[in-house]
Amino acid sequence: MTRRAIVVGGGIGGLATAVALHRIGWQAVVLERAAELREIGAGMSQAPNAMRALDELGVGEQARAAGVPTYSAGNLRLPDGRYLQRARPGDPTPLIAFHRADLHRVLLEAVPAGWVRTSAEVTGIRHDQQTVTVAWSGGEATADLVIGADGIRSTVRRLLWPDAPPPRFLGRTAWLGVADADADAEGLSGSVTMGPGGYFLIHPLSRGRVYWAYVTTADQPGIHYEAEKTEAARRVATWHQPIPALIAATPDEAVIHIDICDLDPLPTYVHGRAALLGDAAHAMSPDRGQGAGQSLEDSVVLAAALAGEPAIETALHRYDAERRPRTQATARGARADGGRTTSTTAYRAMVTMIRLMPASLWRKGITADGNATWRWQPPRLPSPTTRH
């Protein structure tokens, strides 16, 4: 008998989960509360671990076609434009940059037709002995499993983990944007510029676009400005080009201002026949570029556990045991990295350390197997042709 799941959330993690479930022969419905299925945000980069997850989902080739190699990890600069470390032509580039909407589209195209329902805001979850029922605005369905992939402010987490603390503000804020730019201009192959109290990230995107982000400290959350683009430009007005030019080339209404939050660790990602995945389970700061990547890993590991274990409860226990230590360690590391890279007091010491590091050692650390996070290998999912 075909097993069925309800996936709450139609973002990257939710769609990846739907693709993974389809690969192991499950049926699923994806509930998205928004009226239109689209990915909100600007750009991102995916490291080798995430690309391996996409390969296992069967969409790696399509994802690479939608993305662009970025040398941001190899090009570290100071606000006056000097390089602390510099990528060379021919250096390996372990990161692929995407507009979030492009990666979202790749996953959506791999989800079977009719699986996604929009304007479906979840209002209740009820466990029975062998099933779980989800109610939403306008409907109700019963399945073998429910998966909460509905983001940092997850409804599934709130309903089933009512004592879990809310998202925690990390004392940092960010401005994000996507600009049309000359792809041949210096600095647009990807870079990170480190300044006292903040950093500026640049990723090239497809179709001649460039993603930028300025991350800095903030005393409290919820501070907004009448003209967000003007405020972002003011803060880096004296920094090297193309930073001011990228902000200037971004439409005013397209500049996004967000506060950076994460979640305190949960004791488990599983409740009965419900599991949390992605930001709903382990939202993390963007400082390691692993938020979406960890949700892609989650989807593959969950599907492999469901395919490999006859009992759903056993599969969920396996998923929790495999994913919780890794994702929570990654979240802790991202939080610590963000504190260092936006610290005014640590800035000089950090710059000196990077400047003194031999270029060969730096390059070794940013190869595809240069760190434990990137070295992750996915479990194998049964292919559609070998599935029983």
N, C-alpha and C positions, 0 to 999 in steps of 0.2 A: 504494500500500500504506500502511495506517495505521501511523504510527510510535508507539512505546511508550516510556514513561518510568517509572522507579521514583523516587518521592519519599520520602526518608527524613525522617520527622518530621511529626507531625500537629498542630503548633501553627499560629499565624496565618500565618507564612510558608509552611509546607508546604501548608496548605489553599488559600491564595491562589495558589500555584503550580499546584495541581491544577485550580483554576477557570480559570486562564489557559491551561493546556494543553488543557482541554476546549474553550475558545473557539476555539483554532486547529486543532481537529480531531484532536488526539493522544488516545491512550488512556494511562491511568496507573494505578498502584497506589500508595497512600500507606501506608507502613509506620510504625506508631506502637508504641513499645516498651511503653507503659503499657497496662494491662488495660482501661482505660476512656478513651475519647476526651473529654478535657475540658481547658480552659485553666486552668492554675494561676496564681494571682495575684489582684490586686485591681482597680485602675482604671488608666486611661491616658487620654491625649488624643491626637487625631489632627489634624495641621495640614492646610492646604489641599493640599499636595503629596500627602499620603496619601489624602485624600478624592478627588482626581482619579484616583489609581490605582484606588480602589474603583469609581469611575464607569466606568473603562475595563474593569474586570472584570465590569461589569454588575450590581453589588450596591450601588451608591452610595445609591440610594433606600432600600433596606432598612437600610443602615447608619445613615443619618441618622434613620430612624424608631426605631432602637435606642439612639441617642446623645442627648446633651443639650448645647446650647451652653454653653461655660464662658468666663467673663471673667477667668480666672486671669492672663493676660498683661497685663491692664489694671489689675488691683487689686494693688498692691504695698503691703505694710503693715509696720509695726514691731511688735515684741513687745508694746508697750503699746497697740496698736490704731490708732495714727495711720497715715494713708495717705501714702505717698510719691507714688504715682500712683493715680488712681481712675477706673474706667470710668464713663461716663455712660449713662443710658438712651438707647437708640438707637445706641450705638457699634457698629461692626461687630465681630462675634465670630468670629475666624478659626479657633478651635479647637472641636472636638466631643469631648466626654468620653464614655467607654464603661466599663462593667465589661468586663474582658477576656473573660469568658465570653459576653457578649452579642455582641461582634464576632466571636468564634470561632464562635458559633452561626450568624450570618449567612453566614459563609463555608462552614461545613459543609453548610448547606442547599443551597448552590449546587454542591456536589461531586456528581457522578453516584453513584447508589446502587451499592454493591458495590465502590467504589474503595478504601475504607479498611479496613486490617487492623490490629487491635490485638494486643497481646501479641507483637509482632514485633520482637525486638531483633536488629539487624544484627550479624553475626559475621564477615562477609568480603565482599570486593569483588574481582572478577577481570575484567580487560580481555581481550577477544579482539580480532581484527582490526577487526570492524565492530560489535561488541556489547559489552555489559558485563553481568556476572552478579552478582547480589547474593544472598548467603545470609543467612538469619535463623533464629531459633529456630523450627523447625517448617516451614521451607520454603526454596525457592530459585526465582529467576526471572531470565530474561534479557530485556534491553531494549536500545533504541538509546541510552539516556541514563540516568544516575543523577544525582539532584539532592539534595545534602545540605542539608536545612533543619532539622537536628536540634539547633540551639541552641549555646550557648557552649561546652559540653563535647561537641561533635559527635563521634560515632563515625566518620562519613565522613571528617572532617578528620584524625582520629587515624590511620585506616588508610591514607589516601592522601597525607597531609602529615605523616609521622611526625616530621619535624624541626621542625615548627612549635612555638613555645613555648606553654605552657599559659596559661589566663587569668591576667591580672595584677590583683592587688588594688590599688585606687586610694586606699586610706587613708580610705575613707568607708563608712558603714553607714546603713541605713534601716529604719524601722518603717513598715508599711503597714496600712491597715484600711479597712473599709467599714461605715458606721453608718447606721441609720435616723434621719432627722432631719427637723425642720420646714423644708420647702423655702423658707419665707418669712423665715426668720431671717437677720439681717444677716451677710454674709460667706459665705453659701452659694451665691452665684452664681459662685463661683470666685475664688481669691486665692492669692497667695504672700506669706508673712510671713518677712521676712529678719531673722535674729538673728545675734549673734556666734558663728561656728562652725557654723551650720546654718540650714536654712530649713524651713518647714512649708507644704505644698501642699494646697489644697482644690479638688476638682472635684465639681460636682453630677452625679448619675447618674440614670438612669431609675428609676421606681417609688419615688420619695421617698428614695432612698439618697444617701449622700455618701461619696466616696473621699477619704482623707487619707494623707499621707506626710510623715514627718519624716526629713530627711537631715542627717547630721552626720559629724564626723570619727571615726576609730577608729585606734588604734595598730597593731592587727594584726587579721587576719581570724579568724573562728571564735569570737568572744566571744559567748556567749549567757547569758541570765538565766533564773532559775527562773520568774519572772513577767514575761514580755516586755511585757505591757500596762502593768504597774506601772512598769517602767523607763521606757517611753516617756512615760507621764504625768508622772513625776517630772521629767524633763528640760525639760518645757514647762509646768510647773505654774503659773508666774506669767505666762504669755503670755495674750494677750487671748482672750475668747470669740469664736467657738465652739470654739476649739482644745481646751481641757480637756474640754468637753462632748462633743465628737466621740469622743475617745478613750474616755471613760467609757461612751458609748453603743455601743461596739463590743464584741461578745462576746469574752471572754478568749481563747478558742481560735482566733478569727478574726484576731488580730493577727499579722502576718507580720514576721519580722526577717531581713533579707538583707544580705550584704556586697556592695558595688558593685565590679564587675570589668569589664575590657574585654579586647580582644585586640590584641596588636601586629600591625601591618599585614603581610599576606601578600604575596609577590611576584606571585601570580596566584590567581584564584579557580577556575581550570580545571585539571584533570588528566585527559588523555585524553578520554574521553566522560563525565566527571564534572564537576559544577560545584557550588560552594558558594553558599549563599544565606542572607540574613538573618544572625542571630547566629552561625551556623556560620562565616560569612565575615568578619563585621565587627562583632561584639558591641561595644556602646558604652555609656557611662554614660547614665543617664536624663535628664541635665541639659538637653538640648535637646528632649526628648520625641520623638525620632526613631527609636528602635530598631525598633518595629513598622512605622513608616511607611516606613523604608528597605527593609524586607523586602517590603512591598507594592510599592514601586517596582521592586525586583529582579524580582519575579514577572512584572510587565508587560513590562519590558525584555527579559527572557529569552524570553518567549513571542513578542514581536515579532521578535526576532532569529531564532528558530527558524522563524517563519512567512515571514521575508523572505529567508532564505539556503537554497539547495538542499543545502549540505553542513553537517552538524551541527558539524564542527570549526570551520568558518568562523563559524557562528552563535555558538558558545561564545567564540571569540576576540572577536567584536563585543561580546558581553555583558560580557566581562571588561574590555575597553577602555572601555566606557561606564560601568560601575558602580564599578570599583575606585577611580578618582580621586575620585569624588563621595562614596562611602561612607566612604573613609578620611579625607577632609577633614572630613566631618561628625563622625566619631569623634574626631578630634583636637580639634575645636571643643568637643564635649561634655565631653571630659576637661578642657580648659582652663576652661570655664565652671564645672564642678563644683569645681575648685580654688579659683576666685575666690569662689563663693557660700558656701563653707564655711570660708573663711579668716578667722580672727579678726583678723589684722593688716590685711587689706585691707577689713575691714567698714566702718569709718568713712568711708574715701575713697569706697567704692562707694555708700553711703547718701547722701553729700553730692552725688555726681555725679547720682544719680537725682533727688534733691530739686530740684536746680538746672535739670534739663532741662525745657524748656517742655512742657506737657501736649500741645500740638498735635504737637510733634515725636515724642513718645513714642507717641501714637496712630497717627501715620503709619507708624512702624516695626513696628506689630503688625497692620497690615491684611493682607489675603490676599496681596498682592504686596510686602509690606514688607521681605522679605529674600530673598537668593538661594536659600536652602533651600526656602522656601515657594513660590517662583515656578516651580518645576519643572513641566514639562508632559509628560504621558506620550506615548509613541508610540501610534499607533492600532492596535488589534487588529482583525483581520477579524471581522465579526459572523457569527453562525451561519448567517444567511440568504445571505451573500455568499461564504462559504467554498467553495472548489472541492474 
